Each structure stands twice: as C-alpha cells, then as structure tokens.
Amino acid sequence: MEFRNYGTTGLKVSVIGFGAGEIGDYSVPENQAEKILNTALDSGINLIDTARGYFASEERIGKFLSHRRKEFVLSTKVGYGIQGFGDWTYDIIIVGVDEALRLMRTDYIDIVHLHSCDVDILRRGEVIDALDKTVEAGKVRFAAYSGDNEAVDFAVGSGRFQGIQTSINLTDQRNLYSLLPDAMSKGLGIIAKRPLANAPWRFNDQPFGHYCEDYWLRWKKMNYNPDIEWGELFLRFVLSIQEISSAIIGTVNPDHLKENIEIAARGSLPKNVFKDLVNIFRKNDNNWVGLT
C-alpha cells in the first residue's frame, strides 16, 4: 500500500481510503459490516471516511473498529440531522462532533468535514467557528470541508481548513486545474470522492434517473477506448494525480476491495495516456461542473 501526505498536517494516509457509506445501510448485516471494516485495515488501508448522514455507519465503526483505533485515520462529516438543533448552526456542529465521538467510541477524530453546506453558510462563518472550537478542545485534529464548485473554492481560499474532500474522476476533472494548485499551495490534504464516477460502464444504455446518469453521459461523450478495464482506468487516473492524498472507495464486498487495492499497486497511468484523458475532457467539457 502506498501512503501519501495529508497536506502539511503530518498525517500519512493510504492512497485508497475506505468509504463507509455502504456499510451504513441497515440492510447490510452486522457481520458483513464487521468483516469489510476489518478487511480494510488488514489490507493496509488506514483511512476510514464516514458521515453523520450514513445511517448506521458511525455506530458500526465504533462497534467493530474501536479496539483498533490507533491503526487508522478517522474522518467524518457533520452539520445536520440531530433532533432539537437547526441544521448548519453553531450548536449543531458542536453537538454533532460530540455525537460522532460517542457513536465511534473514540475521544478524538482526526478529520471532521463540514458536509457539503452551500457557500452562503460558509461565508457566514459560524459553522467554521464551531468546528475550530472542537479543534481547540482536542476533540478534532483537523478541520476540513467536503463539497464541490463554488463552496469548495471558497473553503480553499478562506485559509481556515486543513483539508478538503471533493469530486475528482475521469469525467469530473475541473478541480485538477481550477482547485488543486491553490489547495496544494496552502498545504491542504486532498481526498478525492467518487473516483470511479459511480461506475457508468455498468450500463449499456442511458440509466435515466440513476445517480450516475450525468457521469454516464459525460463518459459516452468522451468516447475513449481503453486498453485496460474501465474500473482500472478510472482508479489509476485519479491515483496518477500526486496532489491527491487518498481516493475514497466504498464497498461491502471484500473481493472488490482487494481488487481495487491490487489496481492501486499498479501505479500511475502512462503519462501519455493520462495526458490524452485530460485533453479529451477539456475538449468535451460543456459546463461539466463538479457533481454533488
């Protein structure tokens, strides 16, 4: 497993991170969640990423991984969904961090993101102030923002975060040249979400109404014919971007997890292939903003 710097924070994170959204689904059996979480750590992954909104995810991480807490970097997202508190207020950030600590059975969280709030909320500042307070209290090590487009641009420019999580993949490339240089110059850790673009190659025909429909349309428009399987191309494209600290992939299938780790071990794409993919995106980019 390759490890990269999470900005200038001093954290080292695995290039493949485990996205714990799918294990939060209550239809996933407890023993399956336990197995995939421990398989991730046993396979060399040390970044576990979750969120308040991922249903049972935080609770299951606490239940099945708290005894291994020193082995991994823990990331979550807050800002909403706690009874008695208004979403995106100062108080819900404070309470949200406390609730995450309780559910995940830990006394600190390495990275806490504000979870895709809009730019106007960020500009008001109170949620950032609250997150800073949790850092000062030693409950959170590093404050971060998760989101896209104008909001993540503001987050980077504000100088108030140590990391970001944003959409970056073969069909979602604008951040490569519009955001990453500034983020790197400020020493931010960068986590890529949706590195596989929700796997559009699964569908022969346009998947109307599916959450990957927009990515499917872009993928078709780019009209690239790879020499390797699509999943490998998408993942190695993202991992070829050295500014990215880690790419988050979610699954409940240990075989899929191990396959992605094996792909990551093959390293970056050849430079000419990577360059071709960037040029094809730019040629076809028709207001292809980051998908949230």
C-alpha positions, 0 to 999 in steps of 0.5 A: 500500500502506498501512503501519501501526505495529508497536506502539511498536517503530518498525517500519512494516509493510504492512497485508497481510503475506505468509504463507509457509506455502504456499510451504513445501510441497515440492510447490510448485516452486522457481520458483513459490516464487521468483516469489510471494516476489518478487511480494510485495515488488514489490507493496509488501508488506514483511512476510514471516511464516514458521515453523520448522514450514513445511517448506521455507519458511525455506530458500526465503526465504533462497534467493530473498529474501536479496539483498533483505533490507533491503526487508522485515520478517522474522518467524518462529516457533520452539520445536520440531522440531530433532533432539537438543533437547526441544521448548519448552526453553531450548536449543531456542529458542536453537538454533532462532533460530540455525537460522532465521538460517542457513536465511534467510541473514540475521544478524538477524530482526526478529520471532521468535514463540514458536509457539503453546506452551500457557500452562503453558510460558509461565508457566514462563518459560524459553522467554521467557528464551531468546528475550530472550537472542537479543534481547540478542545482536542476533540478534532485534529483537523478541520476540513470541508467536503463539497464541490464548485463554488463552496469548495473554492471558497473553503480553499481560499478562506485559509481556515481548513486543513483539508478538503474532500471533493469530486475528482474522476475521469469525467469530473476533472475541473478541480485538477486545474481550477482547485488543486494548485491553490489547495496544494499551495496552502498545504491542504490534504486532498481526498478525492470522492467518487473516483470511479464516477459511480461506475457508468460502464455498468450500463449499456444504455442511458440509466435515466434517473440513476445517480450516475446518469450525468457521469454516464453521459459525460463518459459516452461523450468522451468516447475513449477506448481503453486498453485496460478495464474501465474500473482500472482506468478510472482508479489509476487516473485519479491515483496518477494525480500526486496532489491527491492524498487518498481516493475514497472507495466504498464497498461491502464486498471484500473481493472488490476491495482487494481488487481495487487495492491490487489496481492501486499497486499498479501505479500511475497511468502512462503519462501519455495516456493520462495526458490524452484523458485530460485533453479529451475532457477539456475538449468535451467539457460543456459546463461539466461542473463538479457533481454533488 
